[in-house]
Amino acid sequence: MSATLNEILDDLEDEGRLGDDDALYEAFTSWAQGTGRPLYPHQEEALVEILAGNHVIAATPTGSGKSMIALAAHFTSMAHGGRSYYTAPLKALVSEKFFDLVSLFGADNVGMVTGDVSLNADAPIICCTAEILANQSLREGPTLDADMIVMDEFHFYGDRQRGWAWQVPLLELRTPQVVAMSATLGDTTRFERAWKERTGRDVSLIDDAERPVPLEFEYVVDRLHDTVERLLGEGRWPVYIVHFSQRDAVATAQSFDRSSLLSPEQKKAIAAQLAGVSFTKGFGQTLKSLLAQGIGVHHAGMLPRYRRLVERLTQAGLLPIVCGTDTLGVGINVPIRTVLMTSLVKYDGRRMRHVSAREFHQIAGRAGRAGFDTVGFVRVLAPEHEVDAARERARLSAAQEAARDAREAKRAAKKSGKKRKGPSD
């Protein structure tokens, strides 16, 4: 078992090498190697730029390891005696990152602040929603104790309703080093120029990474349950079924025939995992029943411990099906082989609209598990009316084909009968 990053920092401090960037580079890369996740070239490049004190824009594909770049930023900030912030758009993602960082840097060194909770708010690493940091930036301005800011899902900068929360810290805070991460940023020239002018720091764009796991796309004109059955039969699970409401996700999960999803061994393994978990009444009992049969539910409205349980069971290969929402597209850590989208239309709080290209790529990019899969699968279900029309066309085509076959058989029978008649007939 490899040492935690906190233990590595303690060792470097004992050796008097916390201020040695070469030692920090060697320590972090060696740690990554020891965890079985050696750094990709673009991650090494980001680490070098972070150690050099530059802003970093990580515009790399989903699944290419942006989380490792974020860890490098927190590691560097801790080594230099600074304070770092991690911001994300969802409380669920903030909570997930909080527990990840606690396991690596220790509970004393990591805090979490959201609209609902404040834990260890004076820690050297703070996980918070983007709005929390934005409000702190407005209140405290340049006096805010922040040396490093890691902004996850940075494409929210352009969001009509919430983009201000990503914009304000960049306008109010000139001294912190910034690491901005997104798989769908597009042209970043204006950020590079503006940040350089406002802060005096160089800006490094990391955008040359390839997806470690390529994706295969297919538009499926078939029913949901038939499609899932086929995917399971082909071994393309775990399958994450994407919905655009939490209620629909739960309803789909409850609609499956759960009798044949798991082997007896898998059922025993799940039972062992559930043994020490306390499930509340209502949804908790529903989730318990679903999990016992190999079906997960995952969305931002669930208790964090339920989400982590679903993620853990999926990682262990015990949940062939996970029904969730499009929060999958904003960094929720569910290891998935196939993403199955039930629709390309969503309600955005104002109107029904088509999923944007950016949203689609964020969601689709979660398919394919680095280190597990050689390819990820993305399937998009056709609307029901299109499936119905296709089935009707197939029925009519089959009926026409049968009629043609009958006519051909009748003609052949007549022709054969004429040939059997002799000259004396």
C-alpha positions as CSV (number, residue, x, y, z in Angstrom):
1,M,0.0,0.0,0.0
2,S,1.5,3.4,-1.0
3,A,1.9,6.2,1.4
4,T,-0.6,9.0,1.5
5,L,0.3,12.4,0.1
6,N,0.2,13.8,3.6
7,E,2.8,11.2,4.7
8,I,5.0,12.1,1.7
9,L,4.8,15.8,2.7
10,D,5.8,14.9,6.2
11,D,8.8,13.0,5.0
12,L,9.8,15.9,2.7
13,E,9.5,18.3,5.7
14,D,11.7,16.1,7.8
15,E,14.3,16.1,5.0
16,G,14.0,19.9,4.7
17,R,13.0,19.6,1.0
18,L,9.5,21.1,1.0
19,G,10.8,24.1,-0.9
20,D,12.6,22.1,-3.5
21,D,10.4,21.9,-6.6
22,D,12.5,19.1,-8.1
23,A,11.9,17.0,-4.9
24,L,8.2,17.7,-5.0
25,Y,8.0,16.7,-8.7
26,E,9.9,13.4,-8.0
27,A,7.8,12.7,-4.9
28,F,4.5,13.2,-6.6
29,T,5.3,11.3,-9.8
30,S,6.7,8.4,-7.6
31,W,3.5,8.4,-5.6
32,A,1.4,8.3,-8.7
33,Q,3.5,5.4,-10.0
34,G,3.1,3.6,-6.7
35,T,-0.7,3.8,-6.9
36,G,-0.7,2.1,-10.3
37,R,-1.7,5.3,-12.0
38,P,1.6,6.7,-13.6
39,L,1.2,10.2,-14.9
40,Y,0.3,10.7,-18.5
41,P,2.5,13.2,-20.4
42,H,-0.1,15.9,-20.2
43,Q,-0.4,15.4,-16.4
44,E,3.4,15.7,-16.0
45,E,3.3,18.9,-18.0
46,A,0.6,20.3,-15.8
47,L,2.6,19.3,-12.7
48,V,5.6,21.2,-14.0
49,E,3.6,24.3,-14.8
50,I,1.9,24.2,-11.4
51,L,5.3,23.9,-9.6
52,A,6.5,26.8,-11.7
53,G,3.7,29.0,-10.3
54,N,1.8,29.4,-13.6
55,H,-2.0,29.3,-14.1
56,V,-3.1,26.1,-15.8
57,I,-6.1,25.5,-18.1
58,A,-6.6,21.8,-18.4
59,A,-8.8,21.4,-21.4
60,T,-8.5,17.7,-21.7
61,P,-11.1,14.9,-22.5
62,T,-13.3,13.3,-19.9
63,G,-11.5,10.3,-18.5
64,S,-8.0,11.7,-19.2
65,G,-7.2,12.3,-15.5
66,K,-7.9,15.9,-14.6
67,S,-8.4,14.8,-11.0
68,M,-4.7,13.9,-10.8
69,I,-3.9,17.5,-12.0
70,A,-6.1,18.8,-9.2
71,L,-4.2,16.6,-6.7
72,A,-1.0,18.0,-7.9
73,A,-2.2,21.6,-7.3
74,H,-3.3,20.8,-3.7
75,F,-0.1,18.9,-3.1
76,T,2.0,21.9,-4.3
77,S,0.0,24.4,-2.2
78,M,0.4,22.3,0.9
79,A,4.1,21.9,0.4
80,H,4.5,25.7,0.0
81,G,2.5,26.3,3.2
82,G,-0.5,27.8,1.3
83,R,-4.2,27.3,1.2
84,S,-6.0,25.8,-1.7
85,Y,-9.7,25.7,-2.7
86,Y,-11.5,23.1,-4.8
87,T,-14.7,24.3,-6.4
88,A,-17.4,22.4,-8.2
89,P,-21.0,23.0,-9.4
90,L,-22.7,20.3,-7.3
91,K,-22.8,19.6,-3.5
92,A,-22.6,16.0,-4.4
93,L,-19.3,16.5,-6.3
94,V,-17.9,18.7,-3.5
95,S,-18.8,16.0,-0.9
96,E,-17.2,13.3,-3.1
97,K,-14.0,15.2,-3.5
98,F,-13.9,16.1,0.2
99,F,-13.8,12.4,1.2
100,D,-11.2,11.6,-1.6
101,L,-8.9,14.4,-0.3
102,V,-9.4,13.4,3.3
103,S,-8.1,9.9,2.5
104,L,-5.0,11.4,0.8
105,F,-4.2,14.5,3.0
106,G,-5.8,13.6,6.3
107,A,-8.9,14.8,8.0
108,D,-7.2,17.7,9.7
109,N,-6.0,19.2,6.4
110,V,-9.3,19.1,4.5
111,G,-12.5,21.1,5.0
112,M,-15.8,21.4,3.3
113,V,-18.2,24.3,3.0
114,T,-21.5,24.2,1.2
115,G,-24.8,25.9,1.8
116,D,-25.8,23.1,4.1
117,V,-22.6,22.2,6.0
118,S,-19.3,23.7,7.2
119,L,-16.6,21.3,8.3
120,N,-13.1,22.2,9.3
121,A,-13.5,25.5,7.5
122,D,-10.0,26.7,8.5
123,A,-8.2,23.8,6.9
124,P,-5.4,24.3,4.3
125,I,-7.6,22.6,1.7
126,I,-11.2,23.6,1.3
127,C,-13.8,21.9,-0.9
128,C,-16.8,24.1,-1.7
129,T,-19.4,25.0,-4.3
130,A,-18.5,27.7,-6.7
131,E,-21.0,30.0,-5.2
132,I,-19.3,29.8,-1.7
133,L,-16.0,30.9,-3.1
134,A,-17.6,33.6,-5.2
135,N,-19.4,35.0,-2.1
136,Q,-16.2,34.9,0.0
137,S,-14.4,36.7,-2.8
138,L,-17.0,39.5,-2.8
139,R,-16.9,39.8,1.0
140,E,-13.2,39.6,1.6
141,G,-11.7,40.6,-1.8
142,P,-7.8,40.6,-1.9
143,T,-7.6,39.7,1.8
144,L,-9.1,36.2,1.2
145,D,-6.7,33.6,2.4
146,A,-6.3,31.7,-0.9
147,D,-3.1,30.7,-2.6
148,M,-4.4,28.1,-5.1
149,I,-7.9,27.8,-6.7
150,V,-8.9,24.6,-8.5
151,M,-12.0,25.2,-10.6
152,D,-13.6,22.0,-11.8
153,E,-16.2,21.9,-14.6
154,F,-14.9,25.4,-15.6
155,H,-17.2,25.4,-18.7
156,F,-19.9,26.6,-16.2
157,Y,-18.2,30.0,-16.6
158,G,-20.5,30.6,-19.6
159,D,-23.7,29.4,-17.9
160,R,-26.5,31.9,-18.0
161,Q,-27.7,31.4,-14.4
162,R,-24.6,30.3,-12.6
163,G,-21.6,31.5,-14.6
164,W,-21.1,34.5,-12.2
165,A,-19.8,32.1,-9.5
166,W,-16.9,31.1,-11.7
167,Q,-16.3,34.7,-13.0
168,V,-16.3,36.6,-9.6
169,P,-13.2,34.9,-8.0
170,L,-11.2,35.6,-11.2
171,L,-12.2,39.2,-11.1
172,E,-11.8,39.8,-7.4
173,L,-8.7,37.7,-6.6
174,R,-5.5,38.6,-8.4
175,T,-2.9,36.7,-6.4
176,P,-4.0,33.1,-6.2
177,Q,-2.7,30.6,-8.8
178,V,-5.6,29.1,-10.8
179,V,-6.1,25.6,-12.2
180,A,-9.2,25.5,-14.4
181,M,-10.4,22.2,-15.7
182,S,-13.0,21.1,-18.3
183,A,-13.4,18.7,-21.1
184,T,-15.5,21.1,-23.2
185,L,-14.0,24.6,-23.1
186,G,-13.4,25.5,-26.7
187,D,-11.2,28.5,-27.5
188,T,-9.4,29.6,-24.3
189,T,-7.4,32.5,-25.8
190,R,-9.4,35.2,-24.0
191,F,-8.8,33.5,-20.6
192,E,-5.1,33.2,-21.3
193,R,-4.7,36.9,-22.3
194,A,-6.9,38.2,-19.5
195,W,-5.4,36.2,-16.7
196,K,-1.9,37.2,-17.8
197,E,-2.8,40.9,-17.9
198,R,-4.6,40.9,-14.5
199,T,-2.3,38.7,-12.4
200,G,1.1,38.8,-14.1
201,R,1.4,35.0,-14.1
202,D,2.0,33.0,-17.2
203,V,-0.9,30.8,-18.3
204,S,-0.3,27.3,-19.6
205,L,-2.9,25.6,-21.8
206,I,-2.9,21.8,-21.5
207,D,-5.0,20.6,-24.4
208,D,-3.1,17.9,-26.2
209,A,-4.3,14.9,-24.3
210,E,-6.0,11.9,-26.0
211,R,-8.8,10.0,-24.5
212,P,-7.2,6.8,-22.9
213,V,-10.4,4.9,-23.8
214,P,-12.0,5.6,-27.2
215,L,-15.8,5.8,-27.6
216,E,-18.2,4.0,-29.8
217,F,-21.5,5.8,-30.6
218,E,-24.8,4.3,-31.8
219,Y,-28.3,5.7,-32.2
220,V,-30.7,2.9,-31.1
221,V,-34.2,2.6,-32.5
222,D,-35.5,0.2,-29.9
223,R,-37.2,0.0,-26.5
224,L,-35.3,0.8,-23.4
225,H,-35.6,-2.6,-21.8
226,D,-34.8,-4.5,-25.0
227,T,-31.7,-2.3,-25.4
228,V,-30.5,-2.9,-21.9
229,E,-31.1,-6.7,-22.2
230,R,-29.0,-6.7,-25.3
231,L,-26.2,-4.7,-23.7
232,L,-26.1,-7.0,-20.7
233,G,-26.0,-10.0,-23.0
234,E,-23.0,-8.5,-24.8
235,G,-21.2,-7.9,-21.6
236,R,-21.2,-4.2,-22.0
237,W,-22.0,-3.4,-18.4
238,P,-22.1,-1.5,-16.0
239,V,-24.7,0.4,-18.0
240,Y,-25.6,3.9,-16.7
241,I,-29.0,4.9,-17.9
242,V,-29.2,8.7,-18.1
243,H,-32.5,10.5,-17.2
244,F,-33.2,14.2,-16.8
245,S,-35.2,13.9,-13.6
246,Q,-34.6,12.0,-10.4
247,R,-38.1,10.6,-10.4
248,D,-37.7,9.1,-13.8
249,A,-34.4,7.5,-12.8
250,V,-36.0,5.7,-9.8
251,A,-39.1,4.7,-11.9
252,T,-36.9,3.1,-14.5
253,A,-34.8,1.3,-11.8
254,Q,-38.0,-0.2,-10.4
255,S,-39.3,-1.3,-13.8
256,F,-36.7,-4.0,-14.5
257,D,-37.1,-7.7,-14.0
258,R,-34.5,-8.3,-11.3
259,S,-34.7,-12.0,-11.1
260,S,-31.7,-12.9,-13.4
261,L,-29.3,-10.0,-13.2
262,L,-26.9,-11.5,-10.6
263,S,-25.2,-14.8,-9.9
264,P,-25.6,-16.3,-6.4
265,E,-22.0,-15.2,-5.6
266,Q,-22.7,-11.6,-6.6
267,K,-25.9,-11.6,-4.4
268,K,-23.8,-12.8,-1.5
269,A,-21.2,-10.1,-2.1
270,I,-23.8,-7.4,-2.2
271,A,-25.4,-8.7,0.9
272,A,-22.1,-8.5,2.7
273,Q,-21.6,-4.9,1.6
274,L,-25.1,-3.9,2.7
275,A,-24.9,-5.6,6.1
276,G,-23.5,-2.6,7.9
277,V,-25.4,0.1,6.1
278,S,-28.4,1.9,7.8
279,F,-31.2,2.6,5.3
280,T,-33.9,5.1,6.2
281,K,-37.5,4.5,5.5
282,G,-39.0,5.4,2.2
283,F,-36.4,5.8,-0.5
284,G,-33.7,4.1,1.7
285,Q,-35.7,0.9,1.7
286,T,-36.4,1.2,-2.0
287,L,-32.7,1.6,-2.7
288,K,-31.8,-1.3,-0.5
289,S,-34.1,-3.6,-2.4
290,L,-32.8,-2.5,-5.8
291,L,-29.2,-2.8,-4.8
292,A,-29.8,-6.3,-3.5
293,Q,-30.8,-7.3,-7.0
294,G,-28.0,-5.5,-8.9
295,I,-29.6,-2.2,-9.8
296,G,-28.3,1.1,-8.5
297,V,-29.8,4.6,-8.4
298,H,-27.5,7.7,-8.5
299,H,-28.4,11.3,-8.5
300,A,-27.4,14.5,-6.6
301,G,-30.5,14.4,-4.4
302,M,-29.4,11.2,-2.6
303,L,-27.7,11.2,0.7
304,P,-23.9,11.2,0.2
305,R,-23.5,7.8,1.9
306,Y,-26.0,6.3,-0.5
307,R,-24.2,7.7,-3.5
308,R,-20.8,6.4,-2.3
309,L,-22.3,3.0,-1.7
310,V,-23.6,2.8,-5.2
311,E,-20.2,4.0,-6.6
312,R,-18.4,1.4,-4.4
313,L,-20.7,-1.5,-5.6
314,T,-20.4,-0.4,-9.2
315,Q,-16.6,-0.3,-8.9
316,A,-16.7,-3.8,-7.5
317,G,-18.6,-5.0,-10.6
318,L,-21.7,-5.8,-8.6
319,L,-24.2,-3.5,-10.2
320,P,-24.9,-4.2,-13.9
321,I,-27.4,-1.3,-14.1
322,V,-27.3,2.1,-12.6
323,C,-30.2,4.5,-13.2
324,G,-29.3,8.1,-12.7
325,T,-29.5,11.7,-13.9
326,D,-27.3,13.9,-16.1
327,T,-25.2,14.7,-13.0
328,L,-23.0,12.0,-14.5
329,G,-21.8,14.8,-16.8
330,V,-20.3,16.9,-14.1
331,G,-17.7,14.7,-12.6
332,I,-19.6,12.2,-10.5
333,N,-17.4,9.3,-10.0
334,V,-19.3,6.2,-11.2
335,P,-17.1,3.7,-13.2
336,I,-19.2,3.0,-16.3
337,R,-18.7,1.0,-19.5
338,T,-21.8,2.0,-21.3
339,V,-23.7,5.3,-21.2
340,L,-27.3,4.9,-22.3
341,M,-29.2,8.2,-22.9
342,T,-33.0,7.9,-22.7
343,S,-33.5,11.2,-24.5
344,L,-31.8,14.2,-26.1
345,V,-34.4,16.6,-24.8
346,K,-34.4,18.1,-21.2
347,Y,-36.2,20.7,-19.2
348,D,-33.7,23.3,-18.1
349,G,-35.8,25.2,-15.6
350,R,-37.4,27.5,-18.2
351,R,-38.3,25.3,-21.2
352,M,-37.9,22.0,-22.9
353,R,-34.8,22.0,-25.2
354,H,-32.4,19.7,-26.9
355,V,-29.2,18.8,-24.9
356,S,-26.4,21.0,-26.1
357,A,-23.3,19.6,-27.8
358,R,-21.3,20.4,-24.7
359,E,-23.7,18.7,-22.3
360,F,-23.8,15.6,-24.6
361,H,-20.0,15.4,-24.7
362,Q,-19.8,15.8,-20.9
363,I,-22.2,12.9,-20.4
364,A,-20.9,10.6,-23.1
365,G,-17.3,11.1,-22.0
366,R,-18.0,9.2,-18.8
367,A,-18.2,5.9,-20.7
368,G,-15.2,3.7,-20.7
369,R,-13.0,3.0,-17.6
370,A,-9.3,3.7,-17.9
371,G,-7.5,0.6,-16.9
372,F,-10.6,-1.6,-17.3
373,D,-12.0,-1.0,-20.8
374,T,-10.5,-0.8,-24.2
375,V,-13.5,1.0,-25.5
376,G,-16.5,2.9,-24.0
377,F,-20.0,2.6,-25.5
378,V,-22.5,5.4,-25.9
379,R,-26.0,4.6,-26.9
380,V,-28.8,7.1,-27.5
381,L,-32.4,5.9,-27.5
382,A,-34.7,7.1,-30.3
383,P,-38.0,8.8,-29.1
384,E,-40.9,6.4,-28.5
385,H,-42.8,7.6,-31.6
386,E,-39.8,6.9,-33.8
387,V,-39.5,3.4,-32.3
388,D,-43.2,2.8,-32.8
389,A,-43.0,4.0,-36.4
390,A,-40.0,1.8,-37.1
391,R,-41.8,-1.2,-35.6
392,E,-44.9,-0.5,-37.8
393,R,-42.7,-0.2,-40.9
394,A,-41.0,-3.5,-40.0
395,R,-44.5,-5.1,-39.5
396,L,-45.8,-3.8,-42.8
397,S,-42.6,-4.9,-44.5
398,A,-42.8,-8.4,-43.1
399,A,-46.5,-8.6,-44.1
400,Q,-45.6,-7.5,-47.6
401,E,-42.8,-10.0,-47.8
402,A,-45.1,-12.8,-46.6
403,A,-47.6,-11.8,-49.2
404,R,-45.0,-11.8,-51.9
405,D,-43.8,-15.2,-50.8
406,A,-47.4,-16.5,-50.9
407,R,-47.9,-15.2,-54.4
408,E,-44.6,-16.7,-55.6
409,A,-45.5,-20.0,-54.0
410,K,-48.9,-20.0,-55.7
411,R,-47.4,-19.2,-59.1
412,A,-44.8,-21.9,-58.6
413,A,-47.5,-24.4,-57.7
414,K,-49.5,-23.5,-60.8
415,K,-46.5,-23.8,-63.0
416,S,-45.5,-27.1,-61.5
417,G,-49.1,-28.4,-62.0
418,K,-49.0,-27.5,-65.7
419,K,-45.7,-29.3,-66.2
420,R,-47.2,-32.5,-64.8
421,K,-50.1,-32.7,-67.3
422,G,-49.3,-35.1,-70.3
423,P,-50.1,-34.6,-74.0
424,S,-53.2,-36.9,-73.8
425,D,-54.8,-34.8,-71.0
